[in-house]
């Protein structure tokens, strides 16, 4: 088990630490203070602890197991197995089961694979439809699995093992991505009133010292040391450099996140008050903003008001990106009367002195007009556009840098395209008689779209509902099915246009 590092001082997992050890006393005190300060756990709570077998979650499980009887809450552990590392993943699951048995804590688990069957029969990474990386996709699936297990266990809280080091890494990651105050606010101690983070004021060094004092073993994911993901590079490359400038950089970044989180919450509250002042609900359930009243606000509040309205229109936990909000402000709010953008799952239209927001799927005939040639929607990048015929959203964004060899255009519901091969006048439109393209994998041969649909046994009544991503040069992507090989990005491509089916399964999977 070369990839699974352990530490031990000779005692079994769960044995009490010696009272003279400084760190063993400091860690419980800091965690208890965090729990009290934020009201994370109350008497009568049923707490489900996410345990990966890493040091942070092992320490959290040990602490909560020792406190549960006297604090009056019940405890259970949960483990999510993605199976990405083969035998190592199975050993992780067995480690967690054995640890819980020693601590006298019940354990539930769920297998959540991240792979799907490819067209060539091989296993390929099923990167999520809204996600930039496999890590982000895995994280969302993991949270969903924890929520399911919590429901089955009737747990009121889900405890996660994020530390102050995770907070610092997250802040730097969002800073490198150009995030606003929301991203720079970092990881909150409580999310959705059920996900809690009792270790959020504890440094990773304290966790390791505590585990050593307790004789608690843990395992280390072998991928954590590999520079495959941005977070790993921040942890192993960027933070050591920053520590040379300021040895206390982790604490500094934590303080910055705390400050920005409070300011972010306050500005959101002000924005909500402004939404109530400058908006009204239209008869078609659209939200209508007074354009002049919106423009009278500072730019920072304009962005937040637009973001709040768009988020409320889609009823999504996640709000639109900064780029999407900027697109709406520049092209609609500051545009001419009649200017329209479909982005972030919302249609925004300027109607003289008013800006109207609505979900396109709810008002399909309000989108660009039907004609004998079907439906066509102009697109901008980045954007998220709802295709009215199915209610599905198609997301466009840019990605930089070379992609992993063999990964491009092999994921259902996702196409990666080379913008050097077509012009930027993009649109989503319906199938038209005579449409032809060169499907990827056919050696450059043309194929009529109607024959392509027939080969896939797509019913005639469904064919006109399938959206096509097109440019003046031709069909770029039969959405959810196949890209045109002429426009595909390659592993050597630099900047890539990524198009994704943004919610639910791919159209190809849905039609089966």
N, C-alpha and C positions, 0 to 999 in steps of 0.2 A: 504494500500500500504506500508506494513512494510519494504519491501526490497528496496524501492525507497527513498533514503535520499534526502532531499532538504535543501537549505539555502535561506534565504530571509531577506531583511531589510525593507520590507514594500512597496517597489516600484515594479512596474510591469516589466517583462522581457523587456530589450531593453532601459529602461530609462537611461538617462545620469548619470554617477557617479558624486558625489560631488567633486569639484575641490580641496578640502583640503585633500583628501585621498591620502596618499603617494603611495600605491600600485596601485591605479587606474591610477595614472599618470605614474608610472614606467613601467607597463605592456605594454601600447601602445607604449611607447618610445623604449623599448627593441625590440618589434616585428617589428616596423617600421625600426629600424636599421638592423635587420636580413633580412628583405625584400629587403632593398636597397643594403646591402652588397653582397647578392647572386643573385640579379636580379630576385627575385621570381615572382613579379607581375609587368607588364608594362601597360602603357595606351593602352586601346583597348582590353586587355585580357578579355576572358569570363571564369570566375572562378567558379568551382563547389566545394562546401565545403562538405566534408564527416562529417555528424553529427550523432553521436550515441546516444545522449542525456546526455553523461557524461560531467563533468566540462570542460575538455580541449576543446572539439569540440564546446560546447556552447559558451565559451569565444571567440574562434576563429571566429565563425559565427557573434557574436556581434561586434567584432572589424572590420571585413571586411565589414559588413553591414554599419557601420558608415563611413568607408573610401571610399566606392565604388563611390559615386557621385563626390567627389572632386578629387579622383585619376584617374577617367576616365575608370573604368573597370565595367563590369556587373557581377552580383553575383546570384548564385542559390545554393540551398542546396540539398544534396542527403542522403538518409537513406537506409541502408541495413538491412533487417529483416530476421534473421536466424530461428526465431521461436523456439529457444531452450528452452526458459523459459515460454512457454505457454502464459498465460494472461499477464505476465510481459512484454513479447516481444511486444504484441499488445499495451500495455500502453506506452511503449517506442516510438513506431511509432506515436501514437496519440500525445504524448508530443512534439515530433519534429515538427509535422504538426502545432500544435497550436503555438509553439514558432516562427516558420517561418512566420505564419500569423501575429503575433504581430510585428515582425521586418520588415514586408513588403517584404519578400524574397520568391521567388518561391521555391517549394519543389518537388522533384521527389523521388520515392522510388521503391525498388525492393525486392521481397521476394525470398530469396535464402536458401531453407531448406538444412540441413546437414544430413538428415536421408534418408534411403532407405528401401524398403520392404524386410524383411529377409525371409529365407526359411520356417520359422515357422509362418509367417504372422505378426510377431511383428515388431516394429520399432527399428532399430539398427543404431548405429553411423556409417556413411559411411566415415571412415577415409581415406584421399586421398591416391592415389596410390604411391605418392612420399614422403609421409609425416609421421613424427614420432608421431604426436599428432593431436587431433581434432582441437586444437587451430591453428596449422600451416595450416591445411586444410581449416579452416574457413577463415583465413587471405587471402589465395590465391584466394578463391572464392569471397571474398569481394573486392579484388583489381580488379578482372575480372568484377564484377558487376559495380563497379565505372567507369571502362573504358567504359563499354557499355552505361551507363547513360551519360557519358561525350560526347560520340559520338552522342547520340540522341539529346543532348542539344547544340551540336557544341561548347563544352567548350574546351579551349586551355590549361587550368591548372586544376589540382585536388588538393585541399588544404586539408592536413591532420593535426590532432591536436597533434602530438607527441611533448613532452616537453623534457627538459634536464634530468628529472627523468627517462623518458622512455629510453633515451640514456644510462644512467648509468646502468639501469636494463639489457638492451640489451648487453652492453659490458660484464657485469658479466656473463650473460647467455652463451655467446659465449666462455668466458674464461673457464667456468666450462666444456664446451664441448671440450676443447682443440683446439679451432680454431686458424688459422693463422692470419696474419695481415689483411686480407680481412674482416673476421668476427669481429676482434677487432677494426676495423675502425668504427664500429657502424652504426648508421642510418645517411645517407647523407641528406643534406638539399634539394637536388634535385635528383630525380631518373627518368631516361628515359625522361628527359626534360619536364615532365608534372606533376609528383607527387611532390608537394612542401610542405615544413613543416615550416611555419612561426613562430611557437612557440618553435623551437628547442633550443633556448637559454634562455627559460623562465622556472623557477622552478615551480613545482606544487603548492607550497605554495603561490606564486605570483598569480597564476590563481584563487585559492580559495579566496584570499583577494579581487581580482578584482571583482569576481562574487558577493561577499558579499557587496561590495561598490555599485555595480550597481543594487542590488536587483534581480539579475538573478538567477532563479531556475535551478536545474539540478537533474538528477537521477543517482543513483549508482547501477551498475549491482551487483546483490546479489552474483554472483559467484566470484567476485573479491576478496572477503575475504577468500575464501575457498582454502586450500592448495592442490588443485587438479593439478595445473600446476606449472611448474618450475618458471615461471615469478612471480607468486603470492608468492611462497616461498622466492624468492629473495627479493621481495618488503617488505614482512612482517617479515621475519626471518633474512636474511643475511644482508641487508642494515642497520637495527638498530644496529647490532653488529659492523659493520664497522664504523658507526658514533661514536661509543664509542672510537675508535682509532683516528678518524679524523672527526670532525663535518662537515668539508667541503668536504666529500668524493664524493658527487655528482658532484661538480665543478671539482674536481681532475680527476674523470673518464671522464668527458666531455673533459677536456684538453687532456687527453691521447688519446681519440678517435680522436680528431682533428689532433693530431700529427701523429698518425698511418694512418689516412686517406690520409694525404698528402704524407707520405712515400710510402703507398700502391700504390697510383696513379703514383708516380714517378717510382717505380720498375716495374709496369705494362708497362709503356712507354718504359723503358729499355728492358724489355722482348720482346715487340713487335719489337723493332729494331733488337734484336738478332734472332727472328723468321725469319725476312727478310734476315738476313745474313746466317743462317745455314740451311735454308730449300729451297725446290723447289717444284713446282707442277708437279706431275707425269702425264703421258698420260691418266690414268684412273681417273683423278681428285683427286687421293690420294695426301696427303702432305708427302713429304719424307725429313727426317732430316739427316744431316751428323752426324753420331754417335760421331766421334772423336771431331768435333767442339762443339757438345752439351756437351760432358764430360769435355771439357776444361773450361767450365763456372763454376762459383761458384754454389754450390748445390742449393742455394736459387733461382738462375736464371734458373737452370735446371728445377726445379719444375714449375716455372712460364711459361717457354717456352712450356713444355709439356702440361700444363693446357691450354694455349692459343691455341695451335694447336688442342687439343681435342675439345675445345669449338667452334673453327672455323669450325671443321669438322661436328659437330652436328648442327651448327647454332643456338645454344641455348643461351638464356639470362643467364641461370645458368651454371656455369662451373662445372667440375667434382669435387668431394670431394678430400680432402687431401689424404685420404686412397686410393682412386682410382689412383691418380697420383703416389703415392708411389708404388703401385702394378705394374704400367707400368715401372717405373724406375728400380725396383728391378728385375722383371721377364723378361723384354724385353730389356731395354737399357743395363742393366748389365748381361743379360742372354746370352745364346748361340745363334748362328745364327739359325734361324728357330723358335725361341721362339715366341709364340703368346699369346696374351691376348685380350679378348673381354670384355671391361669395359667402363662404362660411355657412352654407346651408340657408342663406337668406337672400331674398331679392330686395334690393334697395333702389328706389326710383325717386328722382326729383320731380315734383309736380308744382312748378312755380315757386311759391314760398314755403312749400312743405316737402318733407322727406318721408316717404312711406316705406316701411319695412314689413315684409310678410314672408312666410314660407312658401316657395314656389309650388310645392306639391299640393298645398291646400288650394291654390288658385291657378291651375294649369293653364287656363285660357288667358291669364293676365301676362304670361310670358310672351316672347316674340311670336308674332302671328303665325298661324297655320297657313299652309298653302297646298296646292296640289303636289308640291314636292316635299311635303312633310314638315317637320319641325326643325328649326336650327337655332342654336344659342351661341352667341359670340362669347369667347373666353379670354380671360386675362390670367397672367401668372404672377404671383400665386393666387389661387382661388379655390373655392369648394362650391360646386354647382350641382343643384338637384336636377336630375333628369325627370321631368314631370310625368313621363309615361310609366315610370316604375317607382318613383319616389326615392330612388337611390341617388346618393351623392358621389360625384367624381371630383377628386382633389388633384390639383396641379401644384407642384413646387419644384424648386431647383435643388440639386445636390451637386456638391463639388468633390473633386478628387477621383482617383481611379477606383473602380469597383473591384470586388473580389472576382477572380476569374471563374467563369461558369455560372455566376449568380444572376446575371442580367437576363431579364425577360423569361425567367423560369419560375416565377412565382405567380400563382393565380390571382387575378384581380389587380395586377401591377404591371406597368410598362415603363421601361427606361429608354429614352429617346435622345438622339444626338441633335441638338438644336442647329448645328452647322449644316444639316442636311435638308432643312425646310425653313420657310419664312414664318414669321411670328403671328400671322393672322389666323388664329386657331378658332375652331368652333366644334360644338357637339351637334350632330344632326342625325336624322333618320336615314335608313337605307333607301336608296333610289334605284329604280330599274337601270341596269347597265353598269352598276358599280363594280369595279374590279380592284384587286390589290394583289400584292405578292406576299403570301403568308410566310412567316418565319418557318424555316425547316423544309421548304419546298424547292430549294436551290435556285431561287430567283424566278420561278415560273409564275405567270399570272393566273388568277383564278377568279371567276365571277363570284360575287358575294352570294348570289342565290344558290350556286352550287356548293359553296362553302357551308352555308346554313343547312342545305339538304344532306351533306355528308355527316353533319353533326346531329341530324334528325331533329332540328329545331322546327316546331310546328309553324306553318305559314302565318298563323294569327299572331305568333310571338315575334316574328322577324322584324316587323316595323317598330317594335318596342326597343330593340337593341340599339344603344347609342353608338355612334361612330365618332372618334376623335379625328378631325381632319384639318389639313392645311391646304393652301392653294396647290401644293405639289401632289396631293393625294390623301388617301386614308392612312393615317398613322397607326391607328389601333382600333380593331373591332373590340369594343370595351368588354373586358372580362373573358375574351377568347384568344385573340392572336394579334400580334403586332405585324406590321409590314417590315420585311427584313431590310429594305432600303433605308429605313429611318431609325433602325435600332442603334442604341449606344453599345459600345464594346468596353471590355475591361480597361483598355487604354484611353478611353474617352475621358476628357476632363470634366467640364460642366455637363450635367445631364438634366433633361426635363423628365421628372417622374410623375406619372399619372397613376392614380389609384382609385379603386372602388372604395369609398371612404367609410362605409358602414355595412355590416352584414357579410354573408359569404359572397364569393365572386359570382357573376352572372352565370358563368358556366356551371358552377356547383349548384346554383339555385334551380337550373333548368333540368337537372338530372332527376 
